[in-house]
Amino acid sequence: SSSPGQPAPGAFADAIVDLFGELGLSLSDDLGSDLAVFSPIDGSALATLKMHRATDMDAMVANAEVAFVAWKQVPAPHRGELIRRYGQLVREHKEVLSRLLTIENGKILTEARGEVQEVIDICEYAVGLSRQLFGLTIASERAEHRLTEYWHPLGVLGLISAFNFPAAVWAWGTTVALVCGDSAIWKPSEKTPLTALAFAKLLQKVAADYEFAPDHLVQVAIGDAECGGIIADHPGISIVSATGSVRMGQDVGVRVQRRFGRPVLELGGNNAAIVAPSADIGLALRGTIFAATGTCGQRCTTLRRLIVHESIRADFVKRLIAAVGSLNIGSPLDDMTHVGPLIDKAAFDAMQRALDRARGEGGTVHGGERIEVAGSPEAYYVRPAIVEMPAQSEIVREETFAPILYVLSYADFAEAIALQNGVPQGLSSCIFTSDVREAETFQSAQGSDCGIVNVNIGTSGAEIGGAFGGEKMTGGGRVSGSDSWKNYMRRVTATVNYSTELPLAQGVKFDF
Ligand code: NAD
């Protein structure tokens, strides 16, 4: 039965209970009447959860601070052991977790499996890292002195995540922060809290069985933007890693900075591909289609702008439109489907508004219409849109979180680079070319201004080893990969004098 404000459970509600059961987990303590969660597959209700209030958050942060004090004393390789066990458990449950992710988020199963694989991979990465949190030895200007730099755990991590990668983004930050000796609170998107609860509860289960892990090492805060705001403002939270829209980051970033917490911001992108005359056209086409339509255009790295040389534009666009027309759009649980649903009606409305504005700015729209899927009248499936634009006008410079690919053309290479860089965001970019000069220039300081720069690969689908993030309004943060672990630690510079003299730096004399 359902009460007012609590939608009747839909076709997938039982599946959620079963999937949690298969994971050996229960949702009963989390159910309530605050937050209804829906499946984008058919728009039906999955569950209604309790939300955490400000007082709950205070208690959570206090518990996380106590957990931090215990955890930071555990040697890092032993902290890594927790993550090794967790990665193993996620691997064992990969299929169940992937189905849950698809039901709640709507991405096609192969992409959901990819996301769960990313969680497994990042666990292995973090385990390796737990033995490599190394510092530096620096040449001292003073005789018989040693100058070093090393890293200590920083505190409590508050991680705010977006709906579109409901598990991987959390794993990027949390597994690395845990091996770095921090405790963690996760505020997942209010659109995907069930996936979050499943992944976090598995980690809590592993932690409960691990002798070195304190209570409350990993906690989940269920809530909306207001709950995220509490994390941004809370003085007990040392690091706030926030992944989501530019608008969210502008709010969170300032609030964290005001109290001199450490913000790590991973915000929106407006990613472009340059297709040069020398490009391998078949490869460019495949790379473009996956990057533009994968995850129904709801990746931060989704390809949103195509900058194609004028000499090949007509043919390339014709083939692009034909290819998009041949994609299967439908249930993400069906193996034949290429493009699943948008997350909700608001995403569909935003897409249609963007297409209207594009038409008003001189664009010609191919596709973009709603697709009826039998039995799912409350769901929002769309044909990805290809929009030929006369110029990089206002709408093209914005991120619309839906499958819209704006096509622009260029005559000379410098113009292509200027178009690529001529937007406020700076996340991902790519070039399809066989010309080594173009490929190298694109990656150079004169080239793309993005955090991610690819050659003969689309803009999406990064590997975990490299630092992930972007510049300008993308926020400048790097959640994981390369040396991003330093975000979760504090740096110590230590000077030791093992002589019998006391020479001062810079030759300063102070005799008395
Ligand atoms: P969103 O900004 O609406 O929400 C993201 C998270 O922030 C949610 O948990 C939400 O509750 C919270 N939030 C929103 N406003 C807040 C505020 N003022 N204070 C505190 N918390 C707040 O984003 P979304 O729709 O879930 O995700 C799509 C966006 O995320 C896109 O812009 C996409 O490009 C971006 N994204 C970026 C990356 C990256 O790594 N750069 C990765 C994934 C998604």
Boltz pocket constraint, residues with backbone or C-beta under 6 A from the ligand:
constraints:
  - pocket:
      binder: B
      contacts: [[A, 160], [A, 161], [A, 162], [A, 163], [A, 164], [A, 165], [A, 169], [A, 187], [A, 188], [A, 189], [A, 190], [A, 223], [A, 224], [A, 225], [A, 226], [A, 227], [A, 228], [A, 229], [A, 232], [A, 243], [A, 244], [A, 245], [A, 246], [A, 247], [A, 248], [A, 249], [A, 251], [A, 252], [A, 266], [A, 267], [A, 268], [A, 269], [A, 299], [A, 300], [A, 301], [A, 399], [A, 401], [A, 427], [A, 468], [A, 469], [A, 470], [A, 474]]
      max_distance: 6.0
